[in-house]
């Protein structure tokens, strides 16, 4: 869980940098977005999905690679890490690193351009982190080297001898 919190900080920073929140003029009634600005607002949500999927893929790959012989535990850990990171990325991006439209509007005159807050338009994009994490874990698990223990050969040869002797009879 701590790893998810640690990964959420750079992910939120990247999301804030690549997302382009719309700017709109301040009116007497507030800030109103036009069609172009609403389209930019959708892009913010899609960027959250892309950044979350990318960071989740990286986290899953890093956790899946050394998680040899602990497949189920590794998958559960990846999902937990990604769930924490997804929520924390949204919180940090919106509340800590993102622009504050209220503070901008408080000191601005009517007609001034205000950069809107970051927001996540759909709760489904929070699944980007876990989906990327699971794909990364699968890739990490797939890259595990195939190992054979010394007794695998002994067991195979002894079962072959037992099978041979049972077909020949006494």
N, C-alpha and C positions, 0 to 999 in steps of 0.2 A: 504494500500500500504506500509505503514511503517512496518507493521508486516511482509510483504514479504521480505523487505530489512533486517529485523532483523533475520529472519529464514534462509536467504541465506548465512549468514556468517558461522554458524556451518555446514550447508549442504555442502558448498564448502570445508570446512576443512575436513569433513568426506570423500568427494569424492576424495580429494587429497591423503588422507591416504590409502583408499582401492584400488584406481586405481594404477596400477603398470606400469608406463610409461617405454617403452623399452629403453635399452641402446645399442648403436652401436659404433663401432670404427670410429674415425675421419680420413678421408682420405684427399688427396690434393683437391678433388672436393667438400668435405663436408661430411655430415653424410648420409649414405644410409642404409635403413632398409631391412633386409632379410625377409623370410617367417615367422619366429618365431616372429620377432619384429612387423610385420604387424598384426599378430594375437593379440599380446598384445595391439596394437593400437585400435583394434576393442573392446577389453575388456574395455578400458577406456570409450568408448562411452556407452557400456552396463552398466557399473557401474554408469555413470551419470543418466541413466534411472532408475536404481534400487534405488539409493539414492534419486532422485527427487520424485519417486513414494512413497517411504516411508515417506519422510518429508511432501509431499503433503497430504498423508493419515492422518498423525498426525495433520496437520494444519486444514484440513477439519473437522476432528472429534472435535477438540477444538472449532472451529467456529460454527459448526453445533449444538453442544450440547446446548449452551446458546441462540441460534438464534431462539428460540421457537416463533411461530406465525409470523415470518418474513421469510418464506421459500424462496421466490424469491430473496429477498434482500440478504439473507445469501448465496445463491448459486452464485449470481453475485459477492459478496464480496470475496468468496472463489476462484472463477476463476480469479479475478483481482489480489488477493494476490499471487496466484500460478504463474500467468504469470510474474509478477515482480520478484518473487523469482527464477523462472527458468532462466531467462536471467541474473540476477545478480549472481546466483550460477556459471554459466558458466564463466562469466567475472572474478569473484574473484578466481575461481579455476585455470583458465588459466593464468591470468595476475598478481595476487597477491600472491597466495599460492603455485602455481605450479613451477616446475623447469624452469630455463631459459637456453635453449640450446645455444642461441647466446652468452650469457655471459660465459658459460662454454667453448665454442669453441674458444672464443677470447683469452683465456689464456692457451689453451691446445696445446700440440704438436701432430703431426700426429701419429695416432695409439692409442691415449688416448680414453677411453670410455666416451661417452657423453650421458647423459640422455635426451631424447627428451621432447619437450613441451607436455603438456596435450592438447587435442583437442577433439572436438565433431564432429564425422564423419557423422552424419545425423541430419538434423533439426527436424526430427520426434521425437527424444528423448526428445526434449523440452516439449512435451506433457505429459511426465511422471508426472510432478508436477500437472497440472490441472486434469488429470485423477485420480491420487491419491487423490487430494483434493475433487473432486466430490464424489468419493466413500466414503471418510471419512465424508463428509457432509451428505450423505445419511444415513450412520450409526449413526451419531450424531442425525439427525432428527428422525430416526427410534426409538431411545432410549428415545425420549420425552415421558413424562408420559401423559397418556390420562386423560383429565380432563373434567368434566361435570359441567356446571354452574347450579345454583339453579333453574333458569327459564326453563331449559330443561325439567325437570319433570312436571312443571306446564303446559308447552305448550303441552306436550304429553297427559296429562290427559284432558286438555280442548279440544283438538282436538278429543279425544276419545268420550267425552261427546257430542260434536257437531255431530260427526258421528253417535252416537247412537240415538240421538234425530231426526236426519234426516231420519233414517231408520224406526223409529216407527211412525213417522207422528205426527200431533197435537193432 
